[in-house]
Amino acid sequence: MEFWFVTTDHLTNKIWFRDDEDFKMGMNLVAILAVALSVDVLAFILMSNHVHFVLCCSNEKAHQFIEAFKKRHSQYMNKKYGLKELLRRVRVKVEPVSGADESLEWVIAYTNMNSVAAGICLASTGYPWGTGDTFF
C-alpha cells in the first residue's frame, strides 16, 4: 500500500469555500472522486483557502484525485460566482508517507487538527468540513 499526503498552497487572495453550500459541494466531491478513481481517503480537511488529503493509492491516482478536485470545484465556483480558473494555478504537493513508522498517524492527526491550529475551533470535532470528528 502507498500513502500520500496531498496539500495545496494556502491562498491569501482566493477563497475556495465561501459558505456552507460550497463546503457541502466540496464534501460531496471528495466522496464522488474517491469512488470514481478508486482512491481510499484516510483523512481530509477543507479549509476556506486550502485543502489537505491523506490518500491510500498510487502516486498517479493521488495526482489525478487532487487535479480532478481542483478542476471540478473550480467549475462549481465559476458557475456559482463567475470565478474563472479559480484553482488552475494552485500549487499542489503530493508527498509519500511511510506506513512503517508513525508518519501516517502524524499526517492524519495534522490534517484533522488543521482547523484547531488555525484557531477556528477548540477541537477537531467542532469543525464539520473534514474527518476530524470521525477520529476523535
N, C-alpha and C positions, 0 to 999 in steps of 0.2 A: 504494500500500500504506500502511496505517496501522499504527503500532506503539504499544503501550500497556504501561506499567509499572504492574502491579497489586500493591498492598501492603495488608496488614492491620495493625491495631493489634497491638503486642507485648503480649500479655496477661500480667499478673503473677499472676492468681489462677485462670486456666483453662489447662489443658494440652490442646492439640489432639491430640497424639500421645503416648501413654504407653509403648508398647512396639513392637517390630518389626512385629507384626501390624497395628497401627494405621498405621504408616508405609507398609507394603505396600498396605493398603487405599487410602491417600491416593495412592500412586504409580499404582495401577490406575485410580483415579478420574480422575486427570489425563488419562490416555490415553483413557478412555471418553468423557469430556466433550469432549475435543478433536475426536474423530471425530463425536460426536453433534451438536455445534454448528458443525462446520467451522471450527475455530479452529486456527491454527498456533501451537504453543507453542515459542518460541525458546529459552527458558531458564526454570527454576523451581527453587525450593528449599522443602522442607517442614521447618520448624523446630518444636521442641516447642510453642511458643506463638504462632507466626505463620507466614505464607507469603508468598512473592514469586513473581510470574509476569511474564514478558516475552512478550507476545502480538502476533501479527500478525492483525488482524481489524478489524471496525468497532467503534466505541465501544459500540454496543448489544450486540454479541456479547461484548465484554470484560466488560461488566456481567453479562450472562447467565451467562457462564462462572464468574465468582467467586461469584455468588449460588447457582448450582447446586452448586458445590463445597462451599460452606458448608452448604447445606441437606442434601445427601447425606451429608457427613461427620458432621453433627450427628445425622442419623438413625442412622448406624452407631454413634456414641458412645452414643446413647440406648439402642439395643438391647444393646450390649455392657456398658455401665456404669450404665445407668439415668439418664444425664445428659440432662435435658430442655432443649431450646432452647440448647444449649451455645454456638453461634456466631451465634445470631439477631441479637444487637445488636452484633456485632463490626463496627467501622467499617472501611470499605474506601476506598482511594484508587485511582482509575484515571486515570493521568496520561499525556498524549500524549508520545511520544518521537520526536524528529526522526531520520529516516534519512539526512539530508543532511550531517550532520557526525559527530562521534564520539560523540554522545549514545547511540545504540543500543548501540555497543560498550561504553560505560561502564556502562549499566544491566545488560547481560548479565554483565559482569565483577563488578559489585556483587552481583548475585543469586548468582552461582556462588561468590563468596568470602565469603558471609554466615556460613557455618559457621566459617571461619578467623577472621573478625573477632570472632566470639562466643567464640573460644578453645576450640572443640570439637575441632578438628584442625589440623594444621600446613599442610595443602594441601587444596584443594578435592577432589582425587582421593581423599582419605580419608573423605569424607562420602557415604554411599550414597543419601541421600534427596533427590536433585535431579540436575541436569545437569552439575555441576562436573567429574566425571570424563570426560565426553564432550568437553569443550572443552580440557582440559589433559592 
